[in-house]
Amino acid sequence: MPETSAQPRRATIRSVTSPRSAAQRAPASREAVIQVRGLVKQYGTLRAVDGIGFDVFRGEVFAFLGPNGAGKTTTCEILETLRAKTAGDVRVLGLDVKRESDAVRKRIGVLPQDFNAFDRLTCRENLAYFAAMFHARPDLDELLGLVSLQGKADARYETLSGGLKQRLGVAIALVNDPELVFLDEPTTGLDPRARREAWDVVRGLRARGKTLFLTTHYMEEAQALADRVAILNQGRIAALDTPDALIQRYAPGQTIVVKGGAQASLPVKAEPKGQDAIVHAPTSKELSSALVALARTGLGLEVRTPTLEDVFLHLTGQALEQEPAPKPEAPKRRRRAA
Amino acid sequence: MIRIRADVVASVKQWYRSPSAMFFTLAFPIILMLVFGALFSQGNGQLALAVQDNDHTAGSAQLLQGLNASGVLKLTSLEAGDVEQLAKDKDLSSVLVIPQGFGQAMGQGQAHITLLSDPSRTQSRTVQGVVHAVIDQVNLRASGAPPRVSMQDQEVRNSQGGGRYIDFFLPGVIGMTLSGNALIGGLEVSAKLKQRGILRKIATTPIRKWEWVLAKVVYQVFLTGLSAAVIILVGVVGFGVHIRADWTWPVLIALSGAMFAGIAMALSRVVKEEDQANAAGSAVNFPMIFLSGVFFPLESMPSFLQAIARVLPLTYVNEALRASMVTGNASALLLNGAAVALLALLAVAAGSLLVDWKEV
């Protein structure tokens, strides 16, 4: 990927394809701000969340990565006190999400899935509205500046683009200066540029010492932003670690992409991914022998550093959807409730 | 208080930035008042009677003068020809035929006239009665006998306001406007916020359900007040409606707005989508408007409909408003006003309990 900007942030984005030191990503401390044990959410016969447990530590960016319907948003909404759990113990900032939900809500910030604010109010008015809900008096200009919306302070919400709407959503999630911020699929439906701008906002929050709980079905996003990633599949956590550690464990070495190799019979073990086939080469010896064998097929080859995508592929045998079709009005919600 | 105030301020801002919301609050009631006011204040309650005078003598002129003097009939002359066909063509409900030679026959005491009436028109019966009375008078005068019974007409007004339809109708318009706006408007706002996920965001803040409901109630009371002010202005300025100076009707209007807003919040539990909201609100509102005495007095309805009307909240609103604004009937005001206050309290409480924004 060519360097397109001189901004230091871009370097981090670029590092999607290069390993980085674990120290850079270590959580600031080991104080758990979210503790989940044996969480179950049952809808009729469907177990949307099937006995998961994890801790989120203060100061880290923790990501739930998984396909649609994996249980990411359900878990997120239970943590946000929006949904009732079926079973399990869930503590947020040391408080029980069911019995002490009022106290939890005062101290968390939430950007819900499919977020919207009041159309006919301006950015500033929307911020002021939600600040009043918390009895908070934040510096609205500072909040708008934090998400680079200074110039849009007096623009009505309905006139904003999708990316700007999400950024206002992040600012709204910060009106009560929360210790813990939930971002539920913050970049779904955004174009690549708006997505990267949203990432910058998330990094800015981490730099300010916020703990972030993020859900996403974009592998790239989890890899770019998260200190630790929980890979969720069918209501269960398939793996949980730093992105580098996950790659080291489940997709070490190098990956060969065989262009158009999905249908071809290949001389080495491969997993199909779209039109292409993916070959894992954990050691350099395996890499060279695989390349030699594959070169004879005459198909195009590309060697790259493995990503969380490869981890997901290895763990579940299926590819994470990269660009899902634009979602109709809240389809997941209804399907899940049915 | 901070939360309720912020929500009311936000709602009002959104309201005045929305042309359609402004229309339903301000322009719609004006149109309603103008249309119904024009419809019912014209004609002074006169009944139409077409007269085919085939005689044209002093006798027939005397009869016509008598009919005119009654003040109730509005006479129009009908040209000669087949009277039944003419009545059908011109869609006349009452036609009086004075035959040729009427004046002459009258001198001999053998005069005869024919009144054609369409029984499907209720007013034709009244016309019959009036024509009979005029004929009786003519006969009495011709006989020269002194009347055995004399009668004096004396008007006794049971109400302080005018007895005109527009006086009756104005409190009804206020009632139906506030029920429509608060019920349908309240449902629509809730459904929209729910559908667009704004309610979910609000549910992640510390606002409590009763604060939310109270904010919506205050907002609807504000809108209701505006609508009522507009209706009263049009009624007083445009149609000379007399409204009693009384402190109770502003209070009743506010209570009624609160009541329908509370009902809307309770119903919002089952109405989840915006297009459903309009349908559900109308389904409740329209039958209620017709059965609760907005357009016709309750006493003129069949008894089983009156029984239904007794369970409709709008009935009590209409009766209380009429007592307060027009008739000044203290006992009706106390009874219906108390019912409105109680229903408002119950509706807001039910709204606070039933409104839901969490998902299970």
Interface residues (C-beta under 8 A of the other chain):
Chain A: E77 E80 T81 L82 R83 A84 D102 R105 K106 I108 V110 P112 Q113 D114 F115 N116 A117 F118 D119 R120 L121 E125 A128 Y129 F130 A132 M133 F134 H135 R156 G169 I172 E329 A330 R333 A337
Chain B: I2 R3 R5 A6 D7 A10 K13 Q14 R17 S18 Q195 R196 G197 I198 R200 K201 I202 A203 T204 T205 P206 I207 K358 E359 V360
